[in-house]
Amino acid sequence: MSELLSGFAPVQVPSGPILVASDTSPASDAAFPMARVLAGQTSAAVQVISALRPNAMPTYAFDAVPYPVAPTPDMLDGRASLVSQQMQRLVPAVAPWPVVVRTGDPVREIVERAKALDARLVVVGRGRHGMLERVLGGESVLRMLQLGDTPVLAVESTLESLPKRVVVATDFSVFSVYAAQVALGLVAPQATIELVHVAPSLSEVGPVMRDFAAEYRQQVKVSFAALVDRLQRPGLVFETTLLEGNASTRLVDHLRTHPADLVVSATHGYGFLRRMMLGSVTAELVRSAPCSVLCVPGSARTLAAARAQAAALHDSTRQLPMATLDAELGAFSARHRGRACSVEVNQRDVGAHVIGHHLALAGLTYEREGHVITLMFGPSSEAGRHLSHQVQGCQLVELVQDGQGHDQLLRIAHEGGQTWVLLE
């Protein structure tokens, strides 16, 4: 893990109630018993929300244009009564939870209610959506993740107790650490937590790729150890697994051969990027995982808190002179050659995304013509022995150091945003 984030305690789960979402269908039944169990575990209050879409009534006076007609008070009361009956049938021993019935798009109403309550979790039954429903109405859980920042638990009907075996998908980012910490508040006291990282296919062809693969596996081993140390709690048992290949496919296959009660995934990025292109791993888990799924959105709030707390650890930021930048980067490379680092690009128009973790630094160079910084990763900066990434249109470079003068972060401002090189 990056030393820059070593003091980071991720944003705490919101302290509001657990929000159960129901459309009164059999698919939503599973949410109620699980909410009762989680309320007992967390001492959280529980509220229930349901929503009715306006009816589309065609009008033919001029054109056959559908006109939305709001549900009548009797219709809203009827839905509330059905939800109350569902609750009484599934959790008869508990005092009735408050029920709210809204008019509008159900997903948007759930997201807005969760935000207003500062809900710690939205619990839904895990219905399996057919292709027709995906085309016409969208997949509810995925839309909640695109539109909101509240963790969503999609529950299988077979899960009626706290999860005892949990798989946490991780790329060691701030977002996945946060997701893991959210999950630990929802598991059985003696649960087994399997941390799973899926690497790209690590080719052994040629010395460069062979060295890169060996270094990658070593860095994953170190990162697993650091993550276990951060998450460790009395009674919990941790396991670690490294897979290779397509992340979504390998995770689903792993869950089919290694059954779990719950799989946990973070959604990465925020703003435009997350809303327009939800991560393929999360989407595939929601659609295909053979167990309950907990999805934790990676919000701007999470990332901002990480950086604010990390910044508090530092007392020195030095702007590197552009006139001598090549020499400065050469000195930086000499100090940290071979050291693992993470590279993140923050673009103003689309948000943040990670280029890679656990990359062995081979060197940095600066070309004054075009203002291009080349980042090199691998066993050597010699031709053919490294992978490279170019940062175009560099405008400013800053070096962040901690109180002891140790380098922590190289921040490159460029056209359209910033690129961060975080030393691990």
C-alpha positions as CSV (number, residue, x, y, z in Angstrom):
1,M,0.0,0.0,0.0
2,S,1.1,3.5,-0.6
3,E,2.8,5.2,2.2
4,L,0.9,8.4,1.3
5,L,-2.3,6.7,2.4
6,S,-0.8,4.7,5.3
7,G,-2.5,7.0,7.8
8,F,-5.8,7.0,5.9
9,A,-8.9,5.8,7.8
10,P,-11.5,5.6,5.1
11,V,-14.7,7.6,5.5
12,Q,-17.0,5.8,8.0
13,V,-20.2,4.2,6.9
14,P,-23.1,6.7,7.2
15,S,-24.7,6.4,10.6
16,G,-28.4,6.6,9.4
17,P,-30.8,3.7,9.2
18,I,-30.8,0.6,7.0
19,L,-33.2,1.2,4.1
20,V,-35.1,-1.8,2.7
21,A,-36.4,-1.3,-0.8
22,S,-39.5,-3.4,-1.8
23,D,-41.8,-3.6,-4.8
24,T,-43.8,-6.3,-2.9
25,S,-42.8,-9.0,-5.3
26,P,-41.4,-12.4,-4.2
27,A,-37.9,-11.2,-5.4
28,S,-37.9,-8.5,-2.7
29,D,-38.8,-10.8,0.1
30,A,-35.2,-11.7,0.9
31,A,-34.4,-8.1,1.9
32,F,-36.5,-8.2,5.1
33,P,-35.0,-11.1,7.0
34,M,-31.5,-9.9,6.2
35,A,-32.4,-6.3,7.3
36,R,-33.5,-7.7,10.6
37,V,-30.2,-9.6,11.1
38,L,-28.2,-6.5,10.2
39,A,-30.2,-4.3,12.5
40,G,-29.4,-6.6,15.3
41,Q,-25.7,-6.6,14.4
42,T,-25.4,-2.8,14.0
43,S,-28.1,-1.5,16.3
44,A,-29.4,0.5,13.3
45,A,-33.0,1.5,12.8
46,V,-34.7,0.2,9.7
47,Q,-37.0,2.0,7.2
48,V,-38.8,0.6,4.2
49,I,-39.4,2.4,0.9
50,S,-41.5,1.5,-2.1
51,A,-42.4,3.5,-5.2
52,L,-45.1,3.6,-7.8
53,R,-44.4,4.8,-11.3
54,P,-46.9,7.3,-12.8
55,N,-49.2,5.6,-15.2
56,A,-48.7,6.6,-18.9
57,M,-52.1,7.5,-20.2
58,P,-52.3,8.2,-24.0
59,T,-54.0,11.4,-25.1
60,Y,-55.4,11.6,-28.6
61,A,-56.6,15.1,-28.9
62,F,-53.7,16.1,-31.1
63,D,-51.1,13.4,-31.0
64,A,-50.9,10.0,-29.4
65,V,-48.5,11.2,-26.7
66,P,-48.4,9.3,-23.4
67,Y,-49.2,11.6,-20.4
68,P,-48.0,10.7,-17.0
69,V,-50.8,10.4,-14.4
70,A,-49.8,10.2,-10.7
71,P,-51.1,7.3,-8.6
72,T,-54.1,8.2,-6.6
73,P,-54.0,8.3,-2.7
74,D,-55.9,5.0,-2.7
75,M,-53.2,3.4,-4.8
76,L,-50.5,4.7,-2.6
77,D,-52.3,3.5,0.5
78,G,-52.8,0.1,-1.2
79,R,-49.1,-0.2,-1.9
80,A,-48.3,0.7,1.8
81,S,-50.7,-1.9,3.0
82,L,-49.1,-4.6,0.8
83,V,-45.6,-3.7,2.0
84,S,-46.8,-3.9,5.6
85,Q,-48.3,-7.3,5.0
86,Q,-45.1,-8.4,3.4
87,M,-43.1,-7.2,6.5
88,Q,-45.5,-8.9,8.9
89,R,-45.2,-12.2,7.0
90,L,-41.4,-12.1,6.8
91,V,-40.3,-10.5,10.1
92,P,-43.3,-11.0,12.4
93,A,-41.4,-10.7,15.6
94,V,-40.1,-7.2,15.2
95,A,-41.9,-3.9,15.8
96,P,-43.3,-2.6,12.4
97,W,-40.7,-0.5,10.5
98,P,-41.8,2.8,9.1
99,V,-43.0,2.5,5.5
100,V,-42.7,5.3,2.9
101,V,-44.4,5.0,-0.5
102,R,-43.2,7.5,-3.1
103,T,-44.4,8.4,-6.6
104,G,-41.8,8.3,-9.4
105,D,-39.0,6.3,-10.9
106,P,-38.3,3.7,-8.1
107,V,-34.5,3.7,-8.4
108,R,-34.3,7.5,-8.2
109,E,-36.8,7.6,-5.3
110,I,-34.7,5.0,-3.4
111,V,-31.4,6.9,-4.1
112,E,-32.9,10.2,-3.0
113,R,-34.4,8.7,0.2
114,A,-31.1,7.0,1.1
115,K,-29.3,10.3,0.6
116,A,-31.9,12.2,2.7
117,L,-31.6,9.7,5.6
118,D,-27.8,9.3,5.3
119,A,-28.7,5.6,5.1
120,R,-25.8,3.3,5.9
121,L,-27.0,0.6,3.5
122,V,-29.8,-0.1,1.0
123,V,-31.0,-3.7,1.1
124,V,-32.8,-5.2,-1.8
125,G,-33.8,-8.7,-2.8
126,R,-31.7,-10.1,-5.6
127,G,-34.1,-10.6,-8.5
128,R,-32.6,-12.0,-11.7
129,H,-33.3,-9.6,-14.5
130,G,-34.1,-10.9,-18.0
131,M,-32.9,-9.2,-21.1
132,L,-36.2,-7.6,-21.8
133,E,-36.2,-5.9,-18.4
134,R,-32.7,-4.7,-18.9
135,V,-33.6,-3.0,-22.2
136,L,-36.9,-1.4,-21.0
137,G,-36.2,-0.5,-17.4
138,G,-32.6,-1.0,-16.6
139,E,-31.1,-3.1,-13.8
140,S,-32.1,-1.6,-10.5
141,V,-29.0,-2.3,-8.5
142,L,-26.7,-1.1,-11.2
143,R,-28.7,2.1,-11.6
144,M,-28.6,2.7,-7.8
145,L,-24.8,2.5,-8.0
146,Q,-24.6,4.8,-10.9
147,L,-26.9,7.4,-9.3
148,G,-26.0,7.2,-5.6
149,D,-23.2,6.9,-3.1
150,T,-24.9,4.5,-0.6
151,P,-23.7,0.9,-0.3
152,V,-26.2,-1.6,-1.8
153,L,-26.7,-5.1,-0.6
154,A,-28.5,-7.4,-3.1
155,V,-29.6,-10.4,-1.0
156,E,-30.2,-14.0,-2.2
157,S,-33.1,-15.7,-0.6
158,T,-30.8,-18.3,0.9
159,L,-28.9,-15.8,3.1
160,E,-30.8,-15.2,6.3
161,S,-27.9,-14.9,8.7
162,L,-24.7,-12.9,8.9
163,P,-22.3,-14.0,6.1
164,K,-19.7,-16.5,7.3
165,R,-17.6,-16.8,4.2
166,V,-17.0,-13.5,2.3
167,V,-15.0,-12.8,-0.9
168,V,-13.7,-9.3,-1.2
169,A,-12.5,-8.2,-4.6
170,T,-9.6,-5.8,-4.3
171,D,-7.2,-3.8,-6.4
172,F,-5.7,-2.2,-3.2
173,S,-7.1,1.2,-4.1
174,V,-8.6,3.6,-1.6
175,F,-12.0,2.6,-2.9
176,S,-11.6,-1.2,-2.4
177,V,-10.1,-0.7,1.1
178,Y,-13.2,1.3,1.9
179,A,-15.5,-1.4,0.5
180,A,-13.7,-4.0,2.6
181,Q,-14.1,-2.0,5.8
182,V,-17.8,-1.4,5.0
183,A,-18.2,-5.2,4.6
184,L,-16.5,-6.1,7.9
185,G,-19.3,-4.3,9.8
186,L,-21.9,-6.7,8.2
187,V,-20.2,-10.1,8.6
188,A,-20.4,-12.9,11.2
189,P,-17.9,-12.5,14.2
190,Q,-16.0,-15.6,13.2
191,A,-16.2,-15.1,9.4
192,T,-13.6,-16.1,6.9
193,I,-12.6,-13.2,4.6
194,E,-11.0,-14.1,1.3
195,L,-9.2,-11.2,-0.3
196,V,-9.1,-11.8,-4.1
197,H,-7.0,-9.8,-6.5
198,V,-7.2,-10.4,-10.3
199,A,-4.0,-9.5,-12.2
200,P,-3.8,-9.1,-15.9
201,S,-2.5,-12.2,-17.6
202,L,1.2,-12.2,-16.6
203,S,3.2,-13.4,-19.6
204,E,6.4,-15.3,-19.0
205,V,7.6,-14.7,-22.6
206,G,10.8,-12.7,-22.7
207,P,13.0,-11.4,-19.9
208,V,11.1,-8.0,-19.6
209,M,7.7,-9.6,-19.1
210,R,9.1,-12.4,-16.9
211,D,10.7,-9.9,-14.6
212,F,7.6,-7.7,-14.6
213,A,5.4,-10.8,-13.7
214,A,7.7,-11.7,-10.8
215,E,7.8,-8.2,-9.5
216,Y,4.0,-7.9,-9.8
217,R,3.4,-11.1,-7.8
218,Q,5.8,-10.0,-5.2
219,Q,4.1,-6.6,-4.8
220,V,0.7,-8.2,-4.6
221,K,2.0,-10.4,-1.8
222,V,3.2,-7.3,0.1
223,S,0.0,-5.5,-0.5
224,F,-2.1,-8.4,0.7
225,A,-0.1,-8.5,3.9
226,A,-0.6,-4.7,4.4
227,L,-4.3,-5.0,3.7
228,V,-4.8,-7.9,6.1
229,D,-2.9,-6.0,8.8
230,R,-5.3,-3.0,8.2
231,L,-8.5,-5.0,8.3
232,Q,-7.5,-7.5,11.0
233,R,-10.1,-7.9,13.8
234,P,-10.4,-10.5,16.6
235,G,-12.1,-13.7,15.4
236,L,-11.9,-13.1,11.7
237,V,-9.8,-15.4,9.5
238,F,-8.2,-14.0,6.4
239,E,-7.2,-15.7,3.2
240,T,-5.6,-14.3,0.1
241,T,-5.9,-15.4,-3.5
242,L,-4.2,-14.1,-6.7
243,L,-6.0,-14.8,-10.0
244,E,-5.0,-13.8,-13.5
245,G,-7.0,-12.9,-16.5
246,N,-10.2,-11.0,-17.1
247,A,-11.3,-9.7,-13.7
248,S,-15.1,-10.1,-14.0
249,T,-14.9,-13.6,-15.6
250,R,-12.3,-15.0,-13.2
251,L,-14.2,-13.7,-10.1
252,V,-17.5,-15.2,-11.2
253,D,-15.7,-18.5,-12.0
254,H,-13.9,-18.5,-8.7
255,L,-17.2,-18.0,-6.8
256,R,-18.7,-20.9,-8.6
257,T,-15.9,-23.2,-7.6
258,H,-15.4,-21.7,-4.1
259,P,-18.9,-21.0,-2.8
260,A,-19.3,-17.9,-0.6
261,D,-22.2,-16.2,1.2
262,L,-21.3,-12.8,0.0
263,V,-19.0,-11.1,-2.5
264,V,-17.9,-7.5,-2.1
265,S,-16.9,-5.0,-4.8
266,A,-16.1,-1.3,-5.0
267,T,-17.3,0.8,-7.9
268,H,-14.4,3.0,-8.9
269,G,-14.3,6.7,-9.9
270,Y,-17.0,9.3,-9.4
271,G,-19.0,11.9,-11.3
272,F,-19.3,11.5,-15.0
273,L,-17.0,8.5,-15.3
274,R,-18.9,6.3,-12.8
275,R,-22.3,7.4,-14.0
276,M,-21.6,6.8,-17.7
277,M,-19.5,3.6,-17.4
278,L,-20.0,1.5,-14.3
279,G,-17.1,-0.9,-13.8
280,S,-17.4,-4.2,-15.7
281,V,-16.4,-6.2,-12.6
282,T,-19.3,-4.8,-10.4
283,A,-21.8,-5.1,-13.3
284,E,-20.8,-8.8,-13.9
285,L,-21.0,-9.7,-10.2
286,V,-24.4,-8.1,-9.9
287,R,-25.7,-10.0,-12.9
288,S,-23.9,-13.4,-12.5
289,A,-22.4,-14.0,-9.0
290,P,-24.0,-17.1,-7.4
291,C,-24.3,-15.5,-4.0
292,S,-25.4,-12.2,-2.4
293,V,-23.5,-9.1,-3.6
294,L,-22.4,-6.0,-1.6
295,C,-21.5,-3.1,-3.9
296,V,-19.8,0.0,-2.3
297,P,-19.7,3.1,-4.5
298,G,-16.4,4.9,-4.6
299,S,-17.5,8.5,-4.2
300,A,-15.7,11.8,-4.4
301,R,-16.2,12.1,-0.7
302,T,-14.2,8.9,-0.1
303,L,-11.3,10.1,-2.2
304,A,-11.4,13.6,-0.8
305,A,-11.2,12.3,2.8
306,A,-8.3,10.1,1.9
307,R,-6.3,12.9,0.4
308,A,-7.2,15.4,3.1
309,Q,-5.9,13.0,5.8
310,A,-2.9,12.1,3.7
311,A,-2.0,15.7,3.2
312,A,-2.1,16.2,7.0
313,L,0.9,13.9,7.2
314,H,3.1,16.1,5.0
315,D,4.7,19.4,5.7
316,S,6.7,20.0,2.5
317,T,5.7,20.5,-1.1
318,R,8.4,21.7,-3.5
319,Q,7.8,22.9,-7.0
320,L,10.5,21.6,-9.3
321,P,12.1,24.2,-11.6
322,M,11.1,23.6,-15.2
323,A,14.5,24.8,-16.4
324,T,16.2,21.9,-14.6
325,L,13.4,19.5,-14.6
326,D,15.2,16.7,-16.5
327,A,18.0,16.7,-13.9
328,E,15.4,16.8,-11.0
329,L,13.6,13.8,-12.4
330,G,16.9,12.0,-13.0
331,A,17.8,12.5,-9.3
332,F,14.3,11.3,-8.3
333,S,14.7,8.3,-10.5
334,A,18.1,7.5,-9.0
335,R,16.6,7.6,-5.4
336,H,13.6,5.4,-6.2
337,R,14.7,3.1,-9.1
338,G,13.0,-0.3,-8.5
339,R,10.5,1.1,-6.0
340,A,6.9,0.1,-6.4
341,C,4.4,2.9,-7.1
342,S,0.9,3.6,-8.2
343,V,0.0,6.0,-11.0
344,E,-3.3,7.8,-11.1
345,V,-4.7,10.3,-13.7
346,N,-7.2,12.9,-12.6
347,Q,-8.9,14.5,-15.6
348,R,-11.2,17.5,-15.1
349,D,-13.8,16.2,-17.7
350,V,-14.1,12.6,-16.7
351,G,-12.7,12.2,-13.1
352,A,-10.0,9.9,-11.7
353,H,-8.7,6.6,-12.9
354,V,-5.8,4.4,-12.0
355,I,-3.2,3.4,-14.6
356,G,-1.7,0.8,-12.3
357,H,-0.5,-0.3,-8.9
358,H,2.8,-2.0,-7.8
359,L,4.7,-0.7,-10.8
360,A,8.4,-0.9,-10.4
361,L,9.9,2.5,-11.2
362,A,12.6,2.4,-13.9
363,G,12.9,6.2,-14.4
364,L,11.4,9.5,-15.5
365,T,12.6,11.8,-18.3
366,Y,11.6,15.2,-19.5
367,E,11.6,16.4,-23.1
368,R,11.5,20.2,-23.2
369,E,10.1,20.3,-26.7
370,G,6.5,19.4,-26.3
371,H,6.8,19.4,-22.5
372,V,6.5,15.6,-22.3
373,I,7.4,13.6,-19.2
374,T,7.9,9.8,-19.8
375,L,7.3,7.5,-16.9
376,M,9.1,4.1,-17.2
377,F,8.3,0.9,-15.3
378,G,10.2,-2.3,-15.3
379,P,13.6,-3.7,-14.5
380,S,15.5,-1.1,-16.4
381,S,15.2,2.2,-18.3
382,E,17.1,0.7,-21.2
383,A,15.3,0.2,-24.5
384,G,13.2,-2.9,-24.6
385,R,13.3,-3.5,-20.8
386,H,10.4,-1.3,-19.6
387,L,6.9,-0.2,-20.1
388,S,6.3,3.5,-20.5
389,H,3.5,6.1,-20.1
390,Q,3.8,9.6,-21.5
391,V,2.3,12.7,-19.9
392,Q,1.8,15.4,-22.6
393,G,1.7,19.2,-22.1
394,C,3.3,19.3,-18.6
395,Q,2.9,22.7,-16.9
396,L,4.1,22.2,-13.3
397,V,5.7,19.4,-11.3
398,E,5.6,19.2,-7.5
399,L,7.3,16.9,-5.1
400,V,5.5,16.1,-1.8
401,Q,7.6,15.0,1.2
402,D,6.8,14.0,4.7
403,G,8.1,15.6,7.9
404,Q,11.3,13.5,7.7
405,G,12.0,14.6,4.2
406,H,11.0,11.3,2.6
407,D,9.6,11.6,-0.9
408,Q,5.9,10.5,-1.0
409,L,4.3,11.8,-4.2
410,L,5.2,13.4,-7.5
411,R,2.3,15.5,-8.8
412,I,2.4,16.5,-12.5
413,A,0.0,19.2,-13.7
414,H,-0.8,19.0,-17.4
415,E,-3.3,20.0,-20.0
416,G,-6.7,18.7,-18.7
417,G,-5.7,17.6,-15.2
418,Q,-3.0,16.0,-13.1
419,T,-1.1,12.8,-13.0
420,W,0.1,11.5,-9.6
421,V,3.0,9.1,-9.0
422,L,2.5,7.7,-5.5
423,L,5.5,5.8,-3.9
424,E,4.5,2.6,-2.1
